[in-house]
Amino acid sequence: MAIKVNPPPAIRIPQKLNQDPDLRAYFEQVGIILFQLWTRTGGGNDDVADSGLDAGVADNKGTQALNLLNQYIQETGVDLATTEARAAQALQALEGINQALNVLALAPPVVSGSGAFDDLTPPQVPALTTTDNIEPAPLELIRHTYGSFYDTTTQTPSVINTAYGITFNTTDLSYGVYIGSPTSRIYVVADGVYNFQFSAQLDNTSGGNHNIYIWYRINGTDAANSAGQLRLKGNDGELVAAWNYIIKLKAGDYFELMYSADDTAVQILAQAAAAPVPAIPSVILTVTDNISTGSR
């Protein structure tokens, strides 16, 4: 009986199996042996003669087993629902490889080529009894968190030179970022590097020049070197304060935008809609973690 010998398929070793030196060496030996068989038969151009145990049958068995193992490796990383069934098939594939090697070990001696085969006796393969041995790490899609908040009330300091948290009474949209209690606190639910960007409508209701300072706190503690100063000049002097902070936070941390003024005439002003202009919130805050890149 004569059967054509196909080129050996490439062996893709599961990550967890690849971490075991003995198993990695075993799979490398399988690849070498199958390649030697293919080379011995003239790269698939010659036939292998039947000698009681057909080396072509062994090649087909090994090829089918390796293809099945490759299919398991490729599919379980995407379809985890079939992991247990594929694991069982992979175990059968390993048994098929062993059977193929046992057949090849009894094949006729080399009649051409570079020399004798390497030792074809397969090493002892540890028993794989659960899917934990070969199941790849689950894939986890990362969804970035975000929030957009604003306040529709005018905020005024009751006492000069005193720290106050800027509050928010409306959530425009959010995912994983939310207003806490008190409403000056903005919480995040996941670790990440966040971009906090705000704009505040500032107004001076009396004559003279007055200063307002804005900075942020994390979990109630002032952030060093985070303050900015603005000066409102004269009655009805107005400015828009707007800048951003890049902050690394842990899940459960909260952010507060703080302010202090040297006169109670300073206010963060909200204005009602007046055609054709829509309403003006006293403060707007947006939060994104699109800077973060790791999985979680």
Backbone bond lengths (Angstrom), bond angles and torsions (degrees), N, CA, C in turn:
res aa  C-N    CA-C-N  psi(-1)  N-CA   C-N-CA  omega(-1)  CA-C   N-CA-C  phi
1 M - - - 1.465 - - 1.518 108.79 -
2 A 1.314 116.36 134.40 1.454 120.18 -178.96 1.512 109.74 -126.84
3 I 1.329 116.82 129.73 1.457 122.41 -177.69 1.517 109.12 -130.63
4 K 1.324 115.40 132.78 1.460 118.81 177.11 1.534 110.44 -63.97
5 V 1.306 116.19 144.98 1.464 121.67 179.57 1.516 108.91 -104.88
6 N 1.306 117.06 121.83 1.457 121.48 -179.54 1.529 111.67 -81.55
7 P 1.337 117.40 157.40 1.474 119.24 175.12 1.516 110.18 -60.88
8 P 1.325 118.03 144.37 1.468 120.33 -178.27 1.521 111.11 -71.40
9 P 1.331 117.79 139.86 1.468 119.76 176.93 1.524 111.06 -75.18
10 A 1.330 115.33 155.59 1.474 119.54 175.29 1.518 109.23 -71.81
11 I 1.310 115.56 141.21 1.462 120.81 -178.59 1.523 108.99 -96.82
12 R 1.328 116.39 119.90 1.457 121.20 175.43 1.515 108.30 -100.97
13 I 1.307 117.29 114.44 1.459 122.35 -173.52 1.527 109.68 -90.61
14 P 1.344 119.22 128.98 1.468 120.61 176.29 1.521 110.91 -56.34
15 Q 1.315 116.22 147.67 1.461 121.10 -174.17 1.527 112.14 -57.26
16 K 1.349 116.17 -44.27 1.456 118.23 -176.93 1.525 111.81 -70.52
17 L 1.342 116.92 -33.83 1.457 119.13 175.47 1.522 110.56 -69.76
18 N 1.324 116.15 -34.54 1.461 120.80 -178.34 1.516 112.05 -66.26
19 Q 1.340 117.51 -20.78 1.458 120.92 179.54 1.525 112.28 -76.89
20 D 1.344 116.72 -14.44 1.470 121.19 179.01 1.530 108.15 -91.54
21 P 1.353 119.01 115.86 1.466 121.14 -176.85 1.530 112.96 -57.47
22 D 1.332 117.22 -39.86 1.462 119.96 -178.03 1.529 111.07 -66.98
23 L 1.320 116.66 -44.12 1.461 119.51 179.58 1.516 111.09 -67.50
24 R 1.326 116.99 -38.81 1.457 119.71 179.22 1.526 110.50 -62.65
25 A 1.336 116.66 -43.19 1.459 120.57 178.03 1.526 111.22 -63.72
26 Y 1.351 115.81 -35.77 1.457 119.91 179.78 1.527 110.86 -64.60
27 F 1.305 116.61 -47.47 1.463 119.80 179.91 1.527 111.03 -64.36
28 E 1.325 116.67 -37.02 1.465 119.10 176.82 1.523 110.71 -63.09
29 Q 1.338 116.28 -38.02 1.464 120.39 178.35 1.532 110.81 -65.63
30 V 1.330 116.33 -39.54 1.459 119.95 177.59 1.517 110.29 -58.12
31 G 1.335 116.20 -46.89 1.459 120.11 -179.51 1.514 112.23 -61.30
32 I 1.330 116.47 -42.03 1.462 120.53 -179.59 1.524 111.14 -64.08
33 I 1.330 115.85 -43.57 1.464 120.10 -177.79 1.522 111.11 -64.60
34 L 1.320 116.69 -45.18 1.456 119.28 179.87 1.526 111.31 -64.31
35 F 1.315 116.23 -36.76 1.462 118.99 178.43 1.534 110.45 -68.09
36 Q 1.344 116.73 -39.26 1.468 119.62 178.11 1.532 110.69 -63.44
37 L 1.347 116.08 -38.78 1.453 119.32 178.23 1.530 110.28 -62.26
38 W 1.302 115.40 -44.59 1.473 119.69 -179.82 1.530 110.68 -63.69
39 T 1.358 116.12 -42.66 1.462 120.20 179.38 1.519 110.89 -64.08
40 R 1.323 115.44 -40.81 1.464 121.05 -178.27 1.522 111.77 -60.45
41 T 1.324 116.52 -34.25 1.458 119.55 -177.12 1.517 112.28 -91.54
42 G 1.326 115.96 19.55 1.460 119.44 176.03 1.504 113.37 78.12
43 G 1.328 117.46 29.52 1.458 119.90 178.83 1.506 112.86 68.06
44 G 1.310 117.41 27.73 1.457 120.68 177.72 1.517 113.52 93.13
45 N 1.364 118.32 0.33 1.463 121.28 -178.05 1.523 112.57 -87.44
46 D 1.344 117.05 -22.82 1.466 121.23 -178.35 1.515 110.02 -106.75
47 D 1.319 114.77 164.01 1.456 120.40 177.05 1.526 109.83 -96.26
48 V 1.327 114.99 153.62 1.465 120.42 173.66 1.526 107.69 -99.83
49 A 1.313 116.50 124.89 1.467 120.03 -178.00 1.518 110.28 -74.16
50 D 1.332 114.31 147.10 1.455 119.34 179.09 1.527 109.51 -74.79
51 S 1.339 115.71 132.33 1.472 119.00 179.18 1.520 109.54 -132.83
52 G 1.307 117.10 45.36 1.460 120.39 -178.95 1.519 110.14 91.60
53 L 1.346 117.35 -55.93 1.457 122.44 175.16 1.518 106.24 -115.18
54 D 1.317 117.25 114.04 1.449 122.12 -170.41 1.524 111.00 -78.69
55 A 1.339 116.20 119.38 1.465 120.35 178.95 1.517 111.15 -66.03
56 G 1.338 118.16 -27.26 1.458 120.63 175.98 1.519 111.46 -64.77
57 V 1.337 116.15 -39.67 1.460 120.28 176.20 1.523 109.86 -62.28
58 A 1.319 115.29 -41.74 1.466 119.43 178.52 1.516 110.78 -61.78
59 D 1.328 115.06 -41.86 1.471 118.14 179.68 1.521 110.94 -63.01
60 N 1.355 115.87 -43.73 1.456 118.87 179.20 1.522 111.70 -62.30
61 K 1.330 116.04 -41.12 1.463 120.13 179.80 1.524 110.27 -64.22
62 G 1.322 116.17 -44.72 1.469 119.48 179.03 1.513 111.83 -64.55
63 T 1.359 115.78 -40.91 1.470 119.83 179.45 1.515 110.66 -62.89
64 Q 1.338 116.88 -45.71 1.464 119.81 179.30 1.524 111.21 -62.29
65 A 1.324 116.14 -40.76 1.467 119.24 -179.68 1.519 111.26 -65.03
66 L 1.338 115.92 -43.83 1.468 119.16 -179.66 1.520 111.66 -66.91
67 N 1.321 116.94 -39.47 1.461 119.70 177.32 1.521 111.46 -62.13
68 L 1.336 115.79 -40.77 1.455 120.15 177.81 1.528 110.69 -63.48
69 L 1.330 116.74 -41.76 1.458 120.70 179.21 1.521 110.32 -64.76
70 N 1.333 117.38 -42.91 1.471 120.66 177.48 1.524 111.08 -61.49
71 Q 1.343 116.20 -41.21 1.456 119.52 178.89 1.520 110.47 -61.77
72 Y 1.325 116.95 -40.28 1.470 120.67 177.41 1.521 110.99 -61.15
73 I 1.327 115.57 -46.11 1.463 119.87 -177.42 1.521 110.68 -61.92
74 Q 1.328 117.19 -42.67 1.464 121.27 -176.33 1.519 111.94 -71.55
75 E 1.327 117.37 -36.94 1.454 119.76 -171.87 1.519 113.31 -85.15
76 T 1.326 118.82 -34.89 1.460 119.36 -175.29 1.506 111.87 -68.06
77 G 1.321 118.40 -24.88 1.461 119.28 177.63 1.513 112.24 -69.30
78 V 1.346 117.04 -17.07 1.461 120.49 -178.44 1.523 110.85 -110.57
79 D 1.344 116.06 -45.42 1.456 120.24 -176.36 1.515 109.59 -109.33
80 L 1.326 117.45 85.18 1.446 120.96 -175.42 1.526 112.45 -71.57
81 A 1.332 117.55 -14.30 1.460 120.55 179.76 1.521 111.24 -66.35
82 T 1.331 117.52 -24.27 1.465 120.69 -178.34 1.519 112.49 -101.38
83 T 1.333 117.14 14.21 1.460 120.29 -174.76 1.525 112.81 -58.54
84 E 1.349 117.10 -46.06 1.465 119.81 -175.44 1.526 110.70 -63.70
85 A 1.333 116.58 -44.43 1.463 119.57 -179.94 1.522 111.07 -64.88
86 R 1.343 116.39 -41.81 1.454 119.52 179.95 1.519 111.31 -67.56
87 A 1.331 116.79 -32.28 1.457 119.54 177.92 1.521 110.85 -62.75
88 A 1.332 115.82 -42.30 1.463 119.89 177.87 1.521 110.68 -62.29
89 Q 1.344 116.49 -41.09 1.457 119.68 178.02 1.525 111.26 -65.94
90 A 1.322 116.25 -35.52 1.463 119.27 178.65 1.525 111.16 -65.23
91 L 1.333 116.13 -38.42 1.463 119.36 176.94 1.528 110.31 -62.36
92 Q 1.346 115.97 -40.20 1.456 119.36 176.03 1.526 110.86 -63.95
93 A 1.330 115.69 -36.28 1.464 119.38 178.86 1.523 110.89 -62.76
94 L 1.328 116.51 -43.11 1.463 119.76 178.83 1.530 110.84 -62.59
95 E 1.336 115.03 -39.49 1.475 117.98 177.37 1.529 110.24 -64.43
96 G 1.351 116.63 -39.04 1.460 120.10 178.36 1.513 111.86 -63.00
97 I 1.321 117.12 -38.45 1.467 120.78 177.89 1.527 109.97 -63.09
98 N 1.343 115.44 -44.59 1.466 118.77 178.45 1.523 111.30 -59.96
99 Q 1.341 116.19 -42.97 1.460 119.13 179.16 1.524 110.98 -63.08
100 A 1.328 116.00 -40.64 1.467 119.70 179.50 1.525 110.82 -62.48
101 L 1.309 116.23 -41.75 1.467 119.59 -179.50 1.524 111.07 -67.56
102 N 1.335 115.78 -37.44 1.464 118.31 177.89 1.527 110.86 -62.66
103 V 1.351 117.45 -39.10 1.457 120.71 177.06 1.516 110.64 -66.07
104 L 1.327 116.36 -44.62 1.462 119.65 -178.96 1.529 112.02 -63.27
105 A 1.316 115.68 -30.31 1.468 118.75 -179.76 1.518 111.54 -64.12
106 L 1.362 116.68 -23.34 1.463 120.98 -179.45 1.527 112.19 -100.20
107 A 1.355 117.17 6.65 1.462 120.35 -178.94 1.523 110.42 -68.58
108 P 1.363 117.19 160.46 1.471 119.90 179.69 1.520 111.36 -59.93
109 P 1.326 117.61 157.22 1.456 120.67 179.59 1.524 110.64 -65.49
110 V 1.323 115.04 161.63 1.464 121.34 -179.41 1.532 109.07 -66.45
111 V 1.327 114.95 134.61 1.462 119.88 177.55 1.519 111.67 -109.30
112 S 1.342 116.84 -11.84 1.451 120.38 176.80 1.517 108.10 -155.49
113 G 1.300 116.70 170.07 1.453 119.89 179.67 1.507 111.18 105.57
114 S 1.327 115.51 -160.83 1.466 120.27 -171.22 1.506 113.02 -86.06
115 G 1.337 119.23 -11.38 1.455 119.16 179.88 1.507 110.55 150.58
116 A 1.336 115.73 -164.75 1.460 121.06 -176.16 1.521 111.22 -72.49
117 F 1.339 113.75 158.33 1.464 119.19 175.02 1.523 109.86 -64.42
118 D 1.350 115.42 156.43 1.455 119.37 167.19 1.518 108.51 -66.08
119 D 1.338 115.72 168.37 1.463 120.45 177.34 1.524 109.47 -55.41
120 L 1.361 116.48 118.63 1.454 119.95 -175.47 1.514 112.82 -91.69
121 T 1.325 118.15 1.42 1.461 119.60 -179.51 1.515 109.90 -74.48
122 P 1.329 118.35 115.39 1.471 119.37 -176.82 1.515 111.58 -67.61
123 P 1.322 117.47 142.28 1.466 119.41 177.12 1.518 110.27 -71.04
124 Q 1.314 115.76 165.91 1.457 120.52 178.72 1.533 108.98 -68.19
125 V 1.329 116.02 123.51 1.463 120.78 178.85 1.522 108.38 -98.22
126 P 1.337 118.11 125.16 1.473 119.68 178.85 1.518 110.37 -57.19
127 A 1.329 115.00 143.31 1.458 119.96 179.52 1.519 110.33 -64.71
128 L 1.334 115.84 134.97 1.460 121.62 175.99 1.520 107.10 -107.78
129 T 1.312 116.61 102.93 1.458 120.25 -171.31 1.515 113.43 -104.29
130 T 1.339 118.19 -15.30 1.467 119.95 179.85 1.505 109.02 -135.21
131 T 1.319 116.07 161.14 1.463 120.53 179.18 1.517 111.45 -69.12
132 D 1.343 117.75 -14.38 1.468 119.68 179.58 1.519 111.50 -62.39
133 N 1.348 117.12 -28.32 1.456 119.84 -176.72 1.519 112.51 -68.51
134 I 1.326 117.12 -31.32 1.456 119.04 -172.31 1.513 113.66 -128.61
135 E 1.338 117.92 1.05 1.455 119.85 -178.87 1.523 110.45 -72.18
136 P 1.329 118.99 126.98 1.458 120.39 178.80 1.513 111.13 -71.62
137 A 1.338 116.01 160.45 1.451 120.21 178.09 1.522 109.41 -61.56
138 P 1.341 117.36 138.42 1.472 119.09 -178.21 1.513 111.41 -65.55
139 L 1.334 114.99 146.29 1.452 120.10 175.68 1.518 108.74 -80.98
140 E 1.337 116.50 138.74 1.451 120.88 -179.93 1.514 108.41 -131.72
141 L 1.337 115.58 119.94 1.443 120.15 179.02 1.522 109.73 -78.87
142 I 1.323 115.67 136.27 1.451 120.74 179.83 1.521 109.00 -93.33
143 R 1.323 116.62 124.58 1.453 120.80 173.60 1.520 107.79 -112.74
144 H 1.322 117.44 120.22 1.447 121.29 -176.72 1.523 110.50 -71.04
145 T 1.342 115.55 145.43 1.451 121.28 178.33 1.526 109.95 -93.56
146 Y 1.338 115.10 157.78 1.460 119.41 -176.22 1.519 108.68 -163.63
147 G 1.340 115.25 165.66 1.456 120.55 175.25 1.510 110.23 -163.56
148 S 1.329 115.54 146.93 1.459 121.95 175.38 1.525 107.84 -133.82
149 F 1.343 116.43 122.18 1.456 121.41 -172.83 1.531 109.83 -134.77
150 Y 1.334 115.84 154.01 1.466 119.19 174.62 1.523 109.56 -153.19
151 D 1.342 115.41 170.76 1.457 121.06 179.95 1.521 109.58 -128.99
152 T 1.338 116.11 137.39 1.466 121.36 -175.77 1.524 112.51 -104.28
153 T 1.340 116.84 13.13 1.463 119.98 179.51 1.524 110.42 -116.92
154 T 1.321 115.99 155.86 1.467 120.93 174.98 1.519 108.88 -82.85
155 Q 1.312 116.39 131.64 1.464 121.79 -177.54 1.533 109.18 -110.76
156 T 1.345 115.21 127.24 1.468 121.69 -175.13 1.524 109.63 -131.28
157 P 1.320 119.24 136.08 1.475 120.29 177.54 1.527 111.00 -72.42
158 S 1.322 115.85 136.35 1.469 119.97 177.70 1.519 111.56 -80.50
159 V 1.335 115.81 -29.66 1.461 121.74 -176.72 1.518 108.27 -132.96
160 I 1.316 117.03 137.79 1.458 119.75 -179.55 1.531 110.59 -71.48
161 N 1.322 114.71 156.54 1.470 122.52 175.70 1.528 112.07 53.02
162 T 1.323 116.04 40.15 1.463 122.73 179.72 1.529 108.36 -129.23
163 A 1.318 116.19 139.89 1.465 120.39 -178.59 1.523 110.72 -78.30
164 Y 1.334 115.17 132.27 1.467 122.24 176.20 1.530 108.96 -129.97
165 G 1.332 115.53 142.74 1.450 120.32 173.66 1.518 110.25 -83.31
166 I 1.334 117.35 130.90 1.462 121.06 175.49 1.530 107.85 -74.21
167 T 1.326 116.77 127.83 1.460 120.97 -172.82 1.528 111.82 -101.51
168 F 1.352 114.23 161.34 1.469 122.33 -179.26 1.521 108.28 -132.87
169 N 1.328 116.32 135.93 1.470 119.22 -179.51 1.523 113.69 -119.16
170 T 1.350 116.99 2.61 1.463 119.46 -177.63 1.521 109.97 -139.98
171 T 1.324 115.89 133.45 1.470 122.48 171.36 1.516 108.27 -103.07
172 D 1.315 115.65 118.06 1.463 120.15 178.05 1.522 109.63 -75.56
173 L 1.328 117.06 -54.01 1.457 123.61 172.55 1.514 107.99 -159.19
174 S 1.319 116.22 155.41 1.467 119.01 -179.84 1.516 110.79 -164.76
175 Y 1.316 114.69 154.64 1.468 123.18 170.66 1.522 106.65 -150.25
176 G 1.328 116.61 110.43 1.458 120.70 178.57 1.517 114.55 78.62
177 V 1.332 117.98 5.28 1.460 123.13 175.39 1.526 106.28 -135.29
178 Y 1.345 117.89 132.65 1.455 118.33 -174.68 1.522 111.68 -151.15
179 I 1.355 115.08 159.54 1.459 122.28 176.96 1.524 108.55 -79.28
180 G 1.340 116.24 131.99 1.455 121.07 -179.87 1.513 112.01 -102.22
181 S 1.318 115.54 -154.90 1.456 122.59 178.01 1.526 108.59 -131.39
182 P 1.352 116.74 122.54 1.461 128.81 -0.38 1.528 111.28 -64.22
183 T 1.333 115.82 168.40 1.456 120.42 -171.43 1.526 114.00 -76.77
184 S 1.315 117.13 5.99 1.471 120.37 171.03 1.522 110.87 -82.37
185 R 1.329 118.12 -13.38 1.462 122.17 -175.69 1.527 111.10 -91.26
186 I 1.332 115.22 129.01 1.461 122.27 177.50 1.530 107.23 -114.86
187 Y 1.330 116.54 113.25 1.462 122.40 -175.63 1.534 111.14 -95.97
188 V 1.352 115.28 150.99 1.463 121.71 172.45 1.523 108.11 -119.72
189 V 1.331 116.57 148.01 1.464 120.70 -175.91 1.526 112.82 -103.67
190 A 1.329 117.86 -1.98 1.465 120.25 -177.28 1.523 110.32 -141.28
191 D 1.336 115.96 150.74 1.458 120.99 172.99 1.529 109.09 -61.10
192 G 1.319 116.44 145.90 1.459 118.56 177.16 1.511 111.95 171.67
193 V 1.324 114.69 172.59 1.462 122.18 172.79 1.523 106.32 -104.63
194 Y 1.321 116.30 114.36 1.460 121.92 -169.84 1.527 111.72 -107.96
195 N 1.322 113.91 147.93 1.458 122.19 174.79 1.535 107.58 -107.99
196 F 1.332 116.45 111.93 1.468 122.27 176.10 1.527 107.46 -102.22
197 Q 1.307 116.28 119.81 1.463 121.01 -178.45 1.531 108.76 -127.81
198 F 1.329 116.71 130.31 1.458 119.91 -175.80 1.522 111.10 -132.88
199 S 1.326 114.39 161.88 1.461 122.21 167.52 1.520 107.20 -140.66
200 A 1.339 117.05 136.04 1.462 122.59 -178.30 1.524 109.11 -131.22
201 Q 1.337 116.20 130.98 1.467 122.76 -178.80 1.525 108.20 -88.12
202 L 1.336 117.64 108.26 1.461 122.59 -174.71 1.524 110.87 -100.24
203 D 1.345 115.16 145.52 1.464 120.23 -177.93 1.532 109.68 -144.96
204 N 1.321 115.96 147.52 1.464 123.26 176.23 1.525 107.79 -117.65
205 T 1.326 116.08 120.99 1.477 120.04 -173.38 1.517 113.54 -97.25
206 S 1.322 118.87 5.85 1.466 120.75 179.36 1.518 109.88 -140.65
207 G 1.338 116.09 171.97 1.457 120.00 178.76 1.518 111.68 -70.92
208 G 1.308 115.26 169.51 1.451 120.82 -179.51 1.512 111.80 89.08
209 N 1.302 114.27 171.45 1.471 121.27 179.43 1.524 109.63 -103.13
210 H 1.321 116.26 132.12 1.466 120.09 -177.40 1.540 109.71 -131.84
211 N 1.322 114.54 148.52 1.465 121.43 -177.05 1.519 111.45 -106.85
212 I 1.315 114.71 144.63 1.455 121.63 171.21 1.525 107.96 -129.16
213 Y 1.336 116.20 141.80 1.460 122.55 -178.75 1.531 108.41 -120.41
214 I 1.303 116.38 137.78 1.466 121.84 -179.50 1.529 109.02 -130.10
215 W 1.337 116.57 135.71 1.464 122.43 178.40 1.535 108.37 -154.65
216 Y 1.315 117.58 -174.71 1.464 118.41 179.52 1.528 111.40 -131.84
217 R 1.312 113.50 159.65 1.470 122.77 175.09 1.525 109.02 -124.32
218 I 1.328 114.55 150.19 1.464 121.50 171.09 1.520 107.61 -120.08
219 N 1.327 115.84 121.76 1.467 122.02 -179.92 1.525 111.41 53.28
220 G 1.348 116.45 37.88 1.461 121.89 175.19 1.512 115.38 86.57
221 T 1.340 117.80 1.16 1.466 120.94 -178.20 1.522 110.02 -112.17
222 D 1.337 116.06 129.89 1.463 120.09 178.18 1.522 110.92 -59.08
223 A 1.327 116.55 136.69 1.464 121.36 175.94 1.523 108.88 -85.20
224 A 1.324 116.19 127.93 1.460 120.84 -178.51 1.526 111.14 -60.82
225 N 1.323 116.03 141.02 1.474 122.42 174.09 1.521 113.02 57.62
226 S 1.326 116.87 36.60 1.471 120.24 -178.10 1.525 113.31 -111.58
227 A 1.331 118.76 -1.39 1.467 121.25 -172.93 1.522 112.30 -85.55
228 G 1.348 113.98 151.78 1.457 121.71 171.90 1.524 108.92 -131.47
229 Q 1.321 117.02 149.43 1.462 122.13 -178.71 1.525 110.38 -118.40
230 L 1.353 116.31 137.68 1.456 121.40 174.50 1.527 108.67 -131.88
231 R 1.322 116.78 144.76 1.460 122.27 179.70 1.523 109.24 -114.72
232 L 1.330 115.03 125.04 1.461 122.21 177.46 1.533 107.92 -99.12
233 K 1.305 116.45 121.16 1.462 121.33 -172.10 1.527 111.24 -104.29
234 G 1.338 115.35 117.94 1.451 121.99 173.09 1.514 114.32 76.55
235 N 1.338 114.18 170.53 1.460 120.86 179.91 1.534 110.41 -61.99
236 D 1.325 116.00 134.81 1.461 124.04 -177.10 1.530 113.19 62.92
237 G 1.326 116.04 20.26 1.452 118.68 172.41 1.526 109.58 -65.66
238 E 1.318 116.88 131.36 1.471 120.88 -174.84 1.525 110.64 -132.09
239 L 1.315 114.31 145.13 1.469 122.24 175.92 1.522 108.48 -146.05
240 V 1.306 115.84 157.55 1.464 121.18 170.24 1.522 107.84 -112.48
241 A 1.320 115.43 116.87 1.466 120.51 175.20 1.524 107.70 -85.71
242 A 1.318 117.33 130.10 1.475 120.03 -178.14 1.515 109.71 -156.00
243 W 1.306 117.19 118.23 1.465 122.95 170.51 1.526 108.24 -160.28
244 N 1.304 116.78 -176.91 1.465 119.51 -176.26 1.522 110.85 -135.94
245 Y 1.325 114.27 163.48 1.467 123.07 176.31 1.523 108.97 -128.87
246 I 1.325 116.29 139.49 1.470 122.48 172.31 1.527 106.49 -105.39
247 I 1.342 116.94 118.94 1.461 121.08 -169.53 1.527 109.93 -135.50
248 K 1.316 116.30 134.65 1.467 121.95 174.74 1.522 108.94 -91.36
249 L 1.324 116.68 122.48 1.461 121.68 -175.86 1.526 111.21 -126.43
250 K 1.323 114.50 156.38 1.452 122.60 172.05 1.527 109.44 -102.04
251 A 1.311 116.22 158.61 1.455 120.49 177.07 1.522 109.68 -56.43
252 G 1.347 117.44 131.45 1.460 122.01 179.65 1.518 114.04 92.96
253 D 1.349 118.16 -9.00 1.464 120.44 176.02 1.519 109.93 -70.61
254 Y 1.340 115.76 155.74 1.462 118.92 174.20 1.525 111.43 -130.48
255 F 1.320 113.44 149.97 1.473 124.34 -177.50 1.521 108.20 -111.44
256 E 1.333 116.90 140.03 1.457 121.90 173.39 1.518 109.73 -132.22
257 L 1.317 115.73 133.45 1.460 122.27 173.61 1.531 106.65 -94.35
258 M 1.320 116.75 120.64 1.452 122.72 -173.00 1.532 110.98 -109.96
259 Y 1.331 115.30 156.33 1.463 118.92 173.19 1.520 110.49 -148.13
260 S 1.323 115.12 159.19 1.466 123.47 175.28 1.518 107.73 -149.29
261 A 1.338 117.37 145.42 1.468 121.48 -179.46 1.523 109.66 -131.91
262 D 1.326 114.93 153.31 1.468 118.38 179.55 1.527 112.18 -92.17
263 D 1.358 116.47 8.42 1.459 120.70 176.28 1.527 108.28 -157.35
264 T 1.338 116.15 141.97 1.468 119.90 -179.15 1.523 112.41 -75.18
265 A 1.336 117.40 -2.90 1.460 120.56 174.91 1.534 111.38 -75.61
266 V 1.318 116.52 -14.09 1.464 120.80 178.10 1.522 109.20 -79.69
267 Q 1.315 117.26 136.22 1.455 120.34 178.78 1.522 110.42 -145.55
268 I 1.338 113.97 158.48 1.467 120.76 172.58 1.516 104.75 -101.23
269 L 1.304 116.18 108.39 1.458 122.76 -161.82 1.529 113.05 -94.68
270 A 1.352 115.35 131.91 1.464 122.46 169.98 1.517 108.20 -108.13
271 Q 1.328 116.98 141.37 1.457 120.99 -178.71 1.524 110.13 -131.02
272 A 1.319 115.77 141.46 1.461 121.35 178.98 1.522 110.37 -72.42
273 A 1.298 115.53 161.74 1.457 120.48 178.37 1.525 110.00 -65.55
274 A 1.322 115.96 140.64 1.462 122.67 176.25 1.516 106.61 -142.74
275 A 1.316 116.19 110.74 1.462 121.35 -173.11 1.535 111.37 -49.83
276 P 1.307 117.32 135.41 1.476 126.67 6.39 1.532 113.53 -93.53
277 V 1.342 118.19 14.15 1.471 121.90 -173.27 1.524 110.32 -94.55
278 P 1.344 118.18 131.26 1.474 119.36 175.04 1.521 111.00 -70.93
279 A 1.322 115.49 173.55 1.464 121.04 -179.91 1.529 111.23 -59.82
280 I 1.323 114.87 150.31 1.468 121.29 179.91 1.524 108.41 -111.84
281 P 1.336 119.08 109.96 1.466 120.64 175.14 1.535 110.36 -64.53
282 S 1.309 116.24 152.33 1.464 118.93 176.27 1.521 111.22 -68.24
283 V 1.329 116.66 -34.36 1.464 121.23 179.93 1.526 109.27 -149.96
284 I 1.312 117.03 143.56 1.459 124.19 175.40 1.521 107.87 -126.13
285 L 1.322 117.06 135.16 1.465 122.00 179.04 1.517 109.28 -132.36
286 T 1.329 117.50 129.77 1.463 122.24 172.46 1.520 108.90 -118.85
287 V 1.327 115.24 143.20 1.469 121.76 -177.59 1.518 108.24 -132.10
288 T 1.317 117.20 128.20 1.468 121.66 176.11 1.521 109.46 -138.21
289 D 1.346 115.84 152.91 1.472 119.95 174.17 1.514 110.13 -118.78
290 N 1.344 117.47 28.64 1.462 121.16 -178.42 1.509 112.56 -65.59
291 I 1.340 117.99 -5.26 1.465 121.19 176.49 1.521 110.19 -77.82
292 S 1.355 117.01 -30.74 1.461 121.08 -177.01 1.519 110.01 -67.87
293 T 1.367 116.79 144.85 1.459 121.01 -178.60 1.521 113.19 -127.65
294 G 1.302 119.83 -15.11 1.428 119.02 -176.29 1.495 114.05 -76.33
295 S 1.437 119.15 163.99 1.436 121.57 173.86 1.509 109.38 -81.19
296 R 1.301 111.38 158.62 1.443 115.28 179.06 1.502 109.22 -140.67
